Amino acid sequence: MDTREKLKSAIVDWQGRALPSLQKRRYVLNIDAPHINDIVGVRRCGKTYYMYQLISELIDSGVPKSNILYLNLDDDRLQPLNGDELQLMIETFREIQEISEENRLYLFLDEIQDFPSWERWVKGIYDRKQNVKMVISGSNASLLSQDISTLLTGRHLSTRMFPFSFAEFLDYHAIDYDLKTFPYSENKALIKRMFNEYLEKGGFPETIVYPSVRHLETLQSYFDDIIYRDIISRHGIRNPLIFKDLALFCISNIAKPHTYNSLKRLFSNYSSLSTDSIIDYIAYLEDAFLIFSVSHYDDSLKQQLNKPRKLYCIDTGMINAVSFKLSSDTGRLYENLVFIHLLHSGSEIYYWQDPKGLEVDFVTKEGLEPTRLIQVCSDISDPETKERELNGLLAGMKNFRMQEGTIITADVFGEEKVDGRRVRYVPLWYWLLESDSREKGI
């Protein structure tokens, strides 16, 4: 089958396909803008279904499906294609559907990251003003790289996608909540029960939409796909078992400080694993959106780089599925969930520690100034634990000259004034919903 026939087969297949039922995601993407829209996020977080959502919204707005083309570039029929053949795809589509160049074509290209020189082809289509609106997706951070951003400057708008937030999880289950009625709402017990399920299973759509499926096996298969397909195959890693062991160790030790040298010492039994290799491996895990590094907050970049970093994982369900020992460590699961929510909000995130060892789990920053101080502790019933968390937060408030800080707990509402500074206590399940509502303007 020649290239044109392959393209015709894929186009006809798409036009005859019915859109699946959709769970509307809480993202805003301006489909009317002339820019290229890129959607990036970890594998299986819902990028494809979000594209379907956008397509459904276009059809509802009056755009004929015949003017819309969705292609998954993982499709065997489309391998391998080059830029000229993708140009042929547009011509073939217009020819089959009898769409003139005066009519706008909407082109959705899924999993574009492994397509050779995709960014130059996309730029060429945009610059030649072929009346094509492009929406692309990818499962690694290379779509956000400096080189690509420079090449597409002024031409693209990025949407960073995550597994379901807790608010989206409740949306799917059609559970309403009114934040103004908490902590006395009749729905409180149900919300807490759903939160515990969300903390355990995480937010990957398939674990939510298909609750009867064994979610641990599903998440373990996602992990293996990310490790072997998105990283080992892509980067040609010669020691896949060593790499997988490092990835498992990182996920099993989230929220703990590390340096590249400390990881090298921990893996000293692998003589072939150098510090440079560890630096590369961590970068690959971050590129695939599986883990994320958080640096120490310091005005000196040199000091910041010399301090240990903390690692967090994309999803608590993934942690529970593949971790060696974290399933019962509620405190660090809480901390991971707070981090992902802060990341989702677009915040610049750090941790902070003073010379005495007093620590703040999260310092968020906008521009040049810190904006929030957040401490995470699931259980503060023990007076010593509460004192430790409070002292760390107060030290951070003093250092950053801030008058307010938050301690996120399992189920404590309240606030107190200490040395003229306000400390707010709030349950994680409530904080997630409150923050999501504030960000969406609800």
C-alpha positions as semicolon CSV with decimal commas, in nm:
position;residue;x (nm);y (nm);z (nm)
1;M;0,000;0,000;0,000
2;D;0,150;0,333;-0,105
3;T;0,151;0,644;0,116
4;R;-0,161;0,801;-0,033
5;E;-0,358;0,480;0,016
6;K;-0,238;0,455;0,379
7;L;-0,349;0,811;0,441
8;K;-0,687;0,751;0,275
9;S;-0,739;0,445;0,495
10;A;-0,663;0,640;0,813
11;I;-0,884;0,935;0,705
12;V;-1,182;0,716;0,611
13;D;-1,147;0,525;0,939
14;W;-1,158;0,851;1,137
15;Q;-1,459;0,990;0,951
16;G;-1,655;0,671;1,020
17;R;-1,567;0,658;1,387
18;A;-1,815;0,773;1,654
19;L;-1,682;0,990;1,935
20;P;-1,680;0,814;2,273
21;S;-1,874;0,943;2,572
22;L;-1,659;1,201;2,745
23;Q;-1,585;1,330;3,094
24;K;-1,533;1,703;3,051
25;R;-1,192;1,807;3,181
26;R;-1,126;2,133;3,367
27;Y;-0,891;2,290;3,113
28;V;-0,928;2,599;2,899
29;L;-0,788;2,589;2,545
30;N;-0,862;2,862;2,292
31;I;-0,945;2,663;1,980
32;D;-1,035;2,985;1,793
33;A;-0,683;3,129;1,820
34;P;-0,470;3,088;1,505
35;H;-0,180;2,946;1,709
36;I;-0,069;2,585;1,720
37;N;-0,205;2,432;2,043
38;D;0,016;2,172;2,208
39;I;-0,112;1,945;2,485
40;V;0,157;1,774;2,690
41;G;0,144;1,533;2,981
42;V;0,230;1,189;3,109
43;R;0,119;0,886;2,907
44;R;-0,247;0,786;2,962
45;C;-0,344;1,103;3,152
46;G;-0,629;1,178;2,910
47;K;-0,475;1,383;2,628
48;T;-0,651;1,184;2,355
49;Y;-0,990;1,214;2,522
50;Y;-0,931;1,584;2,573
51;M;-0,874;1,611;2,197
52;Y;-1,205;1,428;2,148
53;Q;-1,366;1,679;2,387
54;L;-1,234;1,968;2,177
55;I;-1,357;1,797;1,859
56;S;-1,700;1,745;2,013
57;E;-1,714;2,112;2,112
58;L;-1,621;2,213;1,756
59;I;-1,900;1,997;1,613
60;D;-2,147;2,138;1,866
61;S;-2,045;2,489;1,754
62;G;-2,135;2,409;1,392
63;V;-1,804;2,287;1,243
64;P;-1,875;1,982;1,022
65;K;-1,690;1,667;1,122
66;S;-1,581;1,648;0,758
67;N;-1,355;1,950;0,828
68;I;-1,189;1,779;1,124
69;L;-0,915;1,517;1,109
70;Y;-0,775;1,329;1,407
71;L;-0,473;1,103;1,361
72;N;-0,275;0,908;1,619
73;L;0,081;0,904;1,488
74;D;0,139;0,576;1,674
75;D;-0,090;0,418;1,412
76;D;0,105;0,150;1,225
77;R;-0,048;0,265;0,896
78;L;0,125;0,599;0,936
79;Q;0,474;0,463;1,003
80;P;0,707;0,593;0,889
81;L;0,599;0,928;0,746
82;N;0,803;1,236;0,670
83;G;0,717;1,602;0,634
84;D;0,638;1,576;0,263
85;E;0,402;1,287;0,331
86;L;0,228;1,478;0,607
87;Q;0,178;1,762;0,361
88;L;0,029;1,501;0,132
89;M;-0,204;1,406;0,418
90;I;-0,356;1,755;0,419
91;E;-0,395;1,751;0,042
92;T;-0,547;1,401;0,051
93;F;-0,789;1,499;0,325
94;R;-0,910;1,807;0,138
95;E;-0,947;1,596;-0,176
96;I;-1,145;1,314;-0,010
97;Q;-1,374;1,548;0,183
98;E;-1,393;1,802;-0,101
99;I;-1,282;2,083;0,129
100;S;-1,155;2,391;-0,050
101;E;-0,862;2,592;0,083
102;E;-1,105;2,870;0,176
103;N;-1,255;2,641;0,441
104;R;-1,066;2,587;0,762
105;L;-0,929;2,241;0,831
106;Y;-0,888;2,132;1,195
107;L;-0,595;1,892;1,231
108;F;-0,545;1,696;1,557
109;L;-0,215;1,504;1,572
110;D;-0,179;1,276;1,875
111;E;0,156;1,153;2,015
112;I;0,367;1,364;1,782
113;Q;0,690;1,353;1,984
114;D;0,855;1,065;1,797
115;F;0,780;1,202;1,452
116;P;1,110;1,314;1,294
117;S;1,148;1,694;1,280
118;W;0,779;1,742;1,357
119;E;0,835;2,095;1,483
120;R;0,976;2,214;1,149
121;W;0,688;2,060;0,956
122;V;0,429;2,213;1,192
123;K;0,602;2,551;1,170
124;G;0,600;2,528;0,791
125;I;0,225;2,459;0,779
126;Y;0,162;2,752;1,012
127;D;0,391;2,993;0,826
128;R;0,247;2,907;0,485
129;K;-0,099;3,003;0,616
130;Q;-0,274;2,699;0,471
131;N;-0,591;2,767;0,670
132;V;-0,517;2,474;0,899
133;K;-0,573;2,491;1,273
134;M;-0,336;2,243;1,444
135;V;-0,372;2,080;1,784
136;I;-0,087;1,844;1,876
137;S;-0,013;1,627;2,178
138;G;0,290;1,454;2,323
139;S;0,397;1,248;2,622
140;N;0,728;1,408;2,704
141;A;0,864;1,745;2,800
142;S;1,066;1,775;2,479
143;L;0,762;1,955;2,340
144;L;0,840;2,228;2,594
145;S;1,215;2,238;2,528
146;Q;1,396;2,563;2,472
147;D;1,490;2,473;2,115
148;I;1,130;2,401;2,016
149;S;0,994;2,701;2,203
150;T;1,243;2,919;2,018
151;L;1,151;2,765;1,681
152;L;0,779;2,812;1,746
153;T;0,801;3,147;1,926
154;G;0,474;3,334;1,892
155;R;0,317;3,042;1,708
156;H;0,205;2,804;1,981
157;L;0,007;2,790;2,306
158;S;0,081;2,510;2,556
159;T;-0,161;2,321;2,779
160;R;-0,001;2,102;3,042
161;M;-0,223;1,808;3,131
162;F;-0,236;1,589;3,440
163;P;-0,435;1,290;3,563
164;F;-0,772;1,380;3,716
165;S;-0,764;1,631;4,000
166;F;-0,974;1,553;4,306
167;A;-1,237;1,802;4,184
168;E;-1,251;1,623;3,846
169;F;-1,271;1,289;4,030
170;L;-1,581;1,415;4,213
171;D;-1,718;1,556;3,886
172;Y;-1,696;1,212;3,728
173;H;-1,887;1,057;4,019
174;A;-2,146;1,338;4,002
175;I;-2,082;1,441;4,362
176;D;-2,176;1,800;4,437
177;Y;-2,017;2,003;4,712
178;D;-2,056;2,351;4,853
179;L;-1,738;2,476;5,018
180;K;-1,935;2,735;5,211
181;T;-2,114;2,466;5,412
182;F;-1,803;2,285;5,531
183;P;-1,707;2,159;5,787
184;Y;-2,071;2,093;5,877
185;S;-2,201;1,968;5,542
186;E;-2,398;1,643;5,525
187;N;-2,173;1,557;5,228
188;K;-1,856;1,573;5,437
189;A;-1,842;1,199;5,516
190;L;-1,894;1,108;5,149
191;I;-1,630;1,358;5,033
192;K;-1,378;1,216;5,281
193;R;-1,452;0,860;5,173
194;M;-1,406;0,954;4,808
195;F;-1,084;1,137;4,894
196;N;-0,940;0,823;5,054
197;E;-1,024;0,629;4,737
198;Y;-0,862;0,900;4,525
199;L;-0,549;0,899;4,742
200;E;-0,519;0,522;4,698
201;K;-0,603;0,484;4,329
202;G;-0,489;0,821;4,197
203;G;-0,629;1,014;3,904
204;F;-0,539;0,824;3,587
205;P;-0,869;0,820;3,393
206;E;-0,884;0,446;3,330
207;T;-0,866;0,363;3,702
208;I;-1,166;0,591;3,756
209;V;-1,379;0,511;3,452
210;Y;-1,331;0,134;3,490
211;P;-1,342;0,073;3,868
212;S;-1,389;-0,302;3,825
213;V;-1,052;-0,332;3,649
214;R;-0,761;-0,418;3,877
215;H;-0,615;-0,071;3,913
216;L;-0,279;-0,188;4,052
217;E;-0,211;-0,397;3,744
218;T;-0,325;-0,112;3,518
219;L;-0,092;0,137;3,687
220;Q;0,197;-0,108;3,686
221;S;0,150;-0,151;3,311
222;Y;0,151;0,230;3,270
223;F;0,474;0,245;3,465
224;D;0,634;-0,020;3,243
225;D;0,516;0,158;2,926
226;I;0,666;0,485;3,045
227;I;0,993;0,319;3,146
228;Y;1,041;0,100;2,840
229;R;0,858;0,282;2,558
230;D;0,893;0,648;2,652
231;I;1,240;0,637;2,804
232;I;1,454;0,326;2,749
233;S;1,361;0,287;2,382
234;R;1,364;0,660;2,310
235;H;1,703;0,727;2,472
236;G;1,873;0,396;2,390
237;I;1,952;0,308;2,754
238;R;2,190;0,014;2,759
239;N;2,115;-0,103;3,116
240;P;1,736;-0,112;3,139
241;L;1,723;-0,309;3,465
242;I;1,951;-0,062;3,642
243;F;1,743;0,226;3,510
244;K;1,418;0,066;3,625
245;D;1,568;0,000;3,971
246;L;1,662;0,368;3,999
247;A;1,311;0,475;3,893
248;L;1,153;0,243;4,151
249;F;1,386;0,372;4,422
250;C;1,297;0,733;4,342
251;I;0,923;0,664;4,353
252;S;0,964;0,469;4,678
253;N;1,144;0,763;4,837
254;I;0,939;1,064;4,737
255;A;0,969;1,381;4,947
256;K;1,311;1,277;5,077
257;P;1,612;1,498;5,000
258;H;1,877;1,354;4,769
259;T;2,182;1,454;4,571
260;Y;2,314;1,286;4,260
261;N;2,618;1,174;4,457
262;S;2,404;1,026;4,734
263;L;2,212;0,827;4,473
264;K;2,542;0,712;4,325
265;R;2,651;0,583;4,667
266;L;2,321;0,402;4,716
267;F;2,369;0,227;4,382
268;S;2,741;0,162;4,432
269;N;2,687;-0,210;4,363
270;Y;2,626;-0,110;4,001
271;S;2,979;-0,022;3,893
272;S;2,862;0,094;3,550
273;L;2,629;0,359;3,697
274;S;2,819;0,688;3,709
275;T;2,702;1,018;3,858
276;D;2,665;1,154;3,504
277;S;2,441;0,859;3,418
278;I;2,224;0,928;3,722
279;I;2,191;1,293;3,618
280;D;2,080;1,180;3,272
281;Y;1,843;0,916;3,410
282;I;1,668;1,159;3,643
283;A;1,633;1,403;3,352
284;Y;1,473;1,126;3,141
285;L;1,223;1,048;3,419
286;E;1,134;1,415;3,440
287;D;1,109;1,443;3,061
288;A;0,847;1,165;3,065
289;F;0,652;1,351;3,340
290;L;0,691;1,055;3,576
291;I;0,887;1,234;3,849
292;F;0,966;1,596;3,931
293;S;1,250;1,761;4,122
294;V;1,203;2,038;4,378
295;S;1,500;2,256;4,469
296;H;1,582;2,432;4,793
297;Y;1,478;2,799;4,795
298;D;1,787;3,018;4,801
299;D;1,861;3,365;4,668
300;S;2,195;3,233;4,548
301;L;2,159;3,005;4,246
302;K;2,493;2,843;4,331
303;Q;2,374;2,757;4,682
304;Q;2,044;2,632;4,544
305;L;2,221;2,395;4,306
306;N;2,444;2,263;4,584
307;K;2,153;2,175;4,814
308;P;1,974;1,838;4,799
309;R;1,659;1,811;4,591
310;K;1,333;1,634;4,664
311;L;1,153;1,410;4,417
312;Y;0,779;1,372;4,367
313;C;0,573;1,141;4,144
314;I;0,297;1,229;3,895
315;D;0,029;1,029;4,080
316;T;-0,032;0,876;4,423
317;G;-0,198;0,572;4,265
318;M;0,122;0,512;4,068
319;I;0,322;0,537;4,391
320;N;0,099;0,281;4,563
321;A;0,116;0,048;4,262
322;V;0,494;0,031;4,215
323;S;0,655;0,158;4,536
324;F;0,853;-0,074;4,762
325;K;0,705;0,053;5,088
326;L;0,501;0,369;5,056
327;S;0,148;0,230;5,062
328;S;0,112;0,293;5,436
329;D;0,307;0,619;5,445
330;T;0,009;0,853;5,437
331;G;0,213;1,163;5,525
332;R;0,434;1,148;5,217
333;L;0,138;1,058;4,994
334;Y;-0,029;1,374;5,125
335;E;0,284;1,573;5,049
336;N;0,303;1,430;4,697
337;L;-0,060;1,519;4,631
338;V;-0,005;1,877;4,748
339;F;0,296;1,906;4,517
340;I;0,104;1,783;4,211
341;H;-0,177;2,027;4,280
342;L;0,068;2,316;4,314
343;L;0,236;2,206;3,991
344;H;-0,102;2,188;3,820
345;S;-0,172;2,547;3,927
346;G;0,142;2,666;3,748
347;S;0,325;2,767;4,063
348;E;0,703;2,779;4,087
349;I;0,774;2,539;4,374
350;Y;1,059;2,504;4,626
351;Y;1,120;2,369;4,973
352;W;1,312;2,562;5,242
353;Q;1,527;2,470;5,539
354;D;1,719;2,690;5,781
355;P;2,064;2,612;5,928
356;K;1,900;2,461;6,238
357;G;1,704;2,212;6,028
358;L;1,366;2,382;6,059
359;E;1,185;2,318;5,731
360;V;0,891;2,431;5,519
361;D;0,765;2,166;5,278
362;F;0,659;2,406;5,002
363;V;0,742;2,764;4,915
364;T;0,562;2,891;4,605
365;K;0,695;3,181;4,406
366;E;0,561;3,416;4,140
367;G;0,805;3,647;3,970
368;L;1,074;3,738;4,221
369;E;0,866;3,702;4,536
370;P;0,753;3,403;4,744
371;T;0,373;3,384;4,765
372;R;0,277;3,091;4,989
373;L;0,425;2,877;5,266
374;I;0,270;2,533;5,306
375;Q;0,344;2,261;5,559
376;V;0,198;1,912;5,513
377;C;0,136;1,675;5,805
378;S;-0,146;1,423;5,796
379;D;-0,156;1,377;6,175
380;I;-0,077;1,659;6,419
381;S;-0,246;1,500;6,721
382;D;0,093;1,439;6,883
383;P;0,209;1,765;7,051
384;E;0,573;1,715;6,950
385;T;0,475;1,663;6,587
386;K;0,258;1,972;6,587
387;E;0,533;2,179;6,750
388;R;0,787;2,065;6,490
389;E;0,560;2,151;6,198
390;L;0,455;2,482;6,351
391;N;0,811;2,587;6,433
392;G;0,925;2,512;6,079
393;L;0,640;2,717;5,935
394;L;0,701;3,009;6,173
395;A;1,073;3,007;6,088
396;G;0,982;3,026;5,720
397;M;0,732;3,307;5,778
398;K;0,996;3,504;5,964
399;N;1,261;3,439;5,698
400;F;1,031;3,541;5,410
401;R;0,860;3,821;5,604
402;M;0,518;3,665;5,553
403;Q;0,225;3,703;5,790
404;E;0,037;3,387;5,696
405;G;0,110;3,020;5,645
406;T;-0,086;2,696;5,603
407;I;-0,056;2,355;5,765
408;I;-0,240;2,090;5,563
409;T;-0,371;1,800;5,773
410;A;-0,600;1,500;5,747
411;D;-0,905;1,653;5,913
412;V;-0,826;1,965;6,118
413;F;-1,000;2,295;6,046
414;G;-0,893;2,607;6,233
415;E;-0,643;2,885;6,274
416;E;-0,431;3,046;6,542
417;K;-0,220;3,355;6,586
418;V;0,140;3,301;6,691
419;D;0,367;3,601;6,747
420;G;0,125;3,809;6,543
421;R;0,130;3,567;6,248
422;R;-0,171;3,372;6,122
423;V;-0,143;2,994;6,091
424;R;-0,427;2,822;5,910
425;Y;-0,506;2,451;5,952
426;V;-0,703;2,284;5,674
427;P;-0,773;1,922;5,567
428;L;-0,612;1,817;5,241
429;W;-0,942;1,711;5,080
430;Y;-1,087;2,056;5,150
431;W;-0,772;2,242;5,044
432;L;-0,770;2,063;4,707
433;L;-1,130;2,161;4,634
434;E;-1,087;2,513;4,766
435;S;-0,773;2,572;4,560
436;D;-0,930;2,427;4,246
437;S;-1,235;2,650;4,284
438;R;-1,021;2,958;4,340
439;E;-0,808;2,887;4,033
440;K;-1,115;2,830;3,813
441;G;-1,289;3,140;3,948
442;I;-1,576;2,937;4,091
